[in-house]
Amino acid sequence: MSSVPVIDLSLLKGSSQQREQFFEDLRYAAHTIGFFYLVGHNVNWNLCQKLFALSRDFFTLPLEEKLKISIDNSPHFRGYTQVGGEYTLGSKDLREELDLGFESKARDLNLPAYMRLHGPNQWLPSQKELQATFYEWQKQTTQMGLTLLKAFSLALYSRDDVFDELFKEDIYQHIKLIHYPGIAEKGEAYSQATQGVGAHKDDGFLTLLMIDEVGGLQVQLDSGEWIDVTHKDKAFVINIGEFLELATNGYLKATMHRVKSPIKGQDRISIPMFLGAQLDKKIPIFKLPKHLQKEMRGIENDPTNPLIPEIGWNYLKHRLRSHKEVAKKFYSDIYNPQNPANPIKSSCK
């Protein structure tokens, strides 16, 4: 496979023949490459375009204005991060972003540390329109993600509720509004100097991503080759997260991907939603039917990114690694900077 396939979600409501073809295509895309374009969804595309435009406007604000809602103020890892303020595997990512999630109250500090991920978003008073647009987009996109998760349940297990026990209440979700400034020279290869975001797999179950016309996203094939994932009109880019890979014992594939910085004179906006679950749950392996079990790959053991089956601890691991100042300020009781792969004190888990 040298390109990312296209999946039409509207076929989930089609004829029996269309549904079976949809399930076959969904299994194939998620098993072989772990990435696909999703069309035929019900998310309002005018709303998507409005969120793109308002996000771009936000990033044109003066830096001192954006820093009023710095992520360093938030134990929930919500807020603004300036260029170079986030890390992937110890290297700076050359992008700025606004991290958001479900709006909620902060949790009791006596609860496990991962419950601190729940809490309020940070917004500038001048960004009321962005705020309202974001929450409507979040509502619609979350529903699309949960529908897609049910489609996976049907495609793999012939029932739509296999994953429901992990999504009953108090779901955690992570969303980024991201701006990649133009840094690369024309023809310059991906390197640490052009790292929009470093190579990684996503946490969570599914990533639902909107990208603009400026390229940069690259996906690694089994051969080691990196291929470009370009813009497709009215389509979300979907990729499998670590938890869905774990839940299917490697049948579904969480794939390494990265973003190369745009060339000078261009910039890029992308908006990913990482569909999460309840933080206090542990991921079981949902046993696949016999005809699919032979294609399970098991879970790759990556010492630079150990997979923790406890949902809350795995999410927190990623946040602590990415935002060291927040980790030191709000998680000193459990943070272990001496173990960059998993900076959570072993006595806490």
Secondary structure, 3 states (H helix, E strand, C coil): CCCCCEEEHHHHHCCHHHHHHHHHHHHHHHHHCCEEEEECCCCCHHHHHHHHHHHHHHHCCCHHHHHHHEHHHCCCCCEEECCCCEEECCEEECCEEEEECCECCCCCCCCCHHHHHCECCCCCCCCHHHHHHHHHHHHHHHHHHHHHHHHHHHHHHCCCCCCHHHCCCCEEEEEEEEEEECCECCCCCCCHHHEEEEEECCCCCEEEEEECCCCCEEEECCCCCEEECCCCCCCEEEEECHHHHHHCCCCCCCCCEEEECCECCCEEEEEEEEEEEECCCECCCCCCCHHHHCCCCCCCCCCCCCCCCEHHHHHHHHHHHHCHHHHHHHCCCCECCCCCCCCECHHHC
